[in-house]
Amino acid sequence: MEKEYPPCIKCSAGLLIPLSDYGRDGAPIQYKAWVCTNPECGFNIRIDNGEISFGKSVGQSYK
């Protein structure tokens, strides 16, 4: 079964795909962020400490 992802609301060229993470206590957080697949766009929506933010740059974690 193939999943369909929504188009990016900023550039319409990429798709918004979900990313998951782990919380402080190791509990999984599904869909913590949605990011655009177009590397030139960089649009994202994130949940940080219970607050929704968008447009902040998403980068690789070196933890």
Secondary structure by P-SEA (a helix, b strand, c coil): cbbbbbcccccccbbbbbbbbbccccccccccccccccccccccccccccccccccbbbbbcc
